[in-house]
Amino acid sequence: RMIRAGSVTGMSLQLDSANNSGAAPASDVDLFVRVYKNSSFLVDGAGVNSITSDGDYGNQATFIPGTYTFAAGDNLTVELRYSSANTGETQDLEHIAIMIEIQTNPTMNLPQSV
C-alpha cells in the first residue's frame, strides 16, 4: 500500500540464466516487468529479449514523471512476465532483482511559508 501519491518513473530487471538442459536452451525466452495498480495494469517495461544461453541479463526503463500515477492508499504489485517457444528444453532463472522507482510530490506536507 502506497504511503503517498506519486508516479512510477522507472524500473530495472537483473537476473542470471543458468542450467540450460537438453540439446539447446529454451528458445527465444522473453521477460518483462509489469506493474499493477489496484489489480489493474499500470505500466510495463525493462524487457529482456531472446535469452538463449547461460549468463547475466538485465534491462531498465524510465518514464516521464506524472504519467503512471497512483494515490496514497493504492496497492502497487509487480509481476515478472515470462514467455518462450515450446522446445521441450528448460532454463533456470535465478538471482532475480526487480526495482521499481517512484516519485512522490516533494512539496507535499511541508509547512506553508509566510
C-alpha positions as CSV (number, residue, x, y, z in Angstrom):
1,R,0.0,0.0,0.0
2,M,1.5,3.3,-1.1
3,I,2.1,5.9,1.6
4,R,1.9,8.9,-0.6
5,A,0.6,9.8,-4.0
6,G,3.1,9.7,-6.9
7,S,4.1,8.1,-10.1
8,V,6.2,5.2,-11.4
9,T,9.3,6.8,-13.0
10,G,11.4,3.7,-13.7
11,M,12.0,0.0,-13.4
12,S,15.0,-2.3,-13.6
13,L,15.4,-6.1,-14.0
14,Q,18.6,-8.1,-13.3
15,L,18.9,-11.9,-13.4
16,D,21.1,-14.8,-14.2
17,S,20.2,-17.6,-16.7
18,A,21.7,-20.9,-15.7
19,N,21.5,-24.7,-16.1
20,N,20.1,-24.9,-19.6
21,S,19.2,-28.5,-20.3
22,G,18.8,-30.6,-23.5
23,A,20.4,-30.0,-26.9
24,A,19.8,-26.3,-26.7
25,P,18.5,-23.8,-24.2
26,A,14.8,-22.8,-24.3
27,S,14.2,-20.9,-27.5
28,D,13.5,-17.2,-27.5
29,V,12.9,-16.6,-23.8
30,D,11.5,-13.1,-23.3
31,L,11.0,-11.4,-19.9
32,F,9.5,-8.1,-18.9
33,V,8.4,-6.4,-15.7
34,R,4.7,-5.3,-15.3
35,V,3.3,-3.1,-12.6
36,Y,-0.3,-3.2,-11.5
37,K,-2.3,-0.6,-9.6
38,N,-5.2,-2.0,-7.5
39,S,-5.0,-5.2,-9.6
40,S,-5.3,-3.3,-12.9
41,F,-2.4,-2.9,-15.4
42,L,-0.5,0.3,-15.0
43,V,2.8,0.0,-17.0
44,D,5.4,-2.5,-18.2
45,G,8.9,-2.3,-19.4
46,A,12.5,-3.4,-18.7
47,G,12.2,-6.2,-21.2
48,V,14.9,-8.7,-21.9
49,N,14.5,-10.5,-25.2
50,S,16.0,-13.7,-26.7
51,I,17.7,-15.2,-23.7
52,T,19.4,-18.2,-25.4
53,S,22.4,-19.1,-23.1
54,D,23.7,-19.0,-19.6
55,G,24.7,-15.6,-18.4
56,D,23.9,-12.3,-16.8
57,Y,20.9,-10.4,-18.2
58,G,19.2,-7.1,-17.4
59,N,17.5,-4.0,-18.6
60,Q,15.8,-0.8,-17.4
61,A,13.2,1.6,-18.5
62,T,12.3,5.2,-17.5
63,F,9.1,7.1,-17.7
64,I,8.1,10.7,-17.6
65,P,7.0,11.7,-14.0
66,G,3.3,12.1,-13.7
67,T,2.4,9.6,-16.5
68,Y,1.8,6.4,-14.5
69,T,0.2,7.8,-11.3
70,F,-1.1,6.3,-8.1
71,A,-2.8,7.7,-5.0
72,A,-2.0,7.3,-1.3
73,G,-3.5,4.0,-0.3
74,D,-3.3,2.4,-3.7
75,N,-1.8,-1.1,-3.9
76,L,1.1,-1.5,-6.4
77,T,2.2,-5.0,-7.3
78,V,5.0,-6.2,-9.6
79,E,5.0,-9.2,-11.9
80,L,7.8,-10.8,-13.9
81,R,6.3,-12.0,-17.2
82,Y,8.0,-14.9,-19.0
83,S,7.4,-16.4,-22.4
84,S,9.3,-18.8,-24.6
85,A,8.9,-21.0,-27.6
86,N,7.9,-24.6,-26.7
87,T,11.1,-26.5,-27.4
88,G,11.0,-29.1,-24.6
89,E,14.2,-27.6,-23.2
90,T,14.4,-26.0,-19.7
91,Q,16.2,-22.9,-18.4
92,D,16.6,-21.7,-14.8
93,L,16.3,-18.1,-13.9
94,E,17.9,-17.1,-10.6
95,H,19.2,-14.2,-8.6
96,I,16.3,-12.1,-9.9
97,A,16.2,-8.5,-8.7
98,I,13.4,-6.1,-9.7
99,M,13.5,-2.4,-8.7
100,I,10.6,0.0,-9.2
101,E,11.4,3.7,-9.0
102,I,8.7,6.1,-7.8
103,Q,8.5,9.8,-7.4
104,T,6.2,11.4,-4.9
105,N,5.3,15.1,-4.6
106,P,8.4,16.6,-2.8
107,T,6.4,19.7,-1.5
108,M,3.6,17.6,0.0
109,N,3.0,18.2,3.7
110,L,5.8,20.9,4.0
111,P,5.0,23.9,6.2
112,Q,3.5,26.9,4.4
113,S,5.8,29.8,4.0
114,V,4.7,33.2,5.3
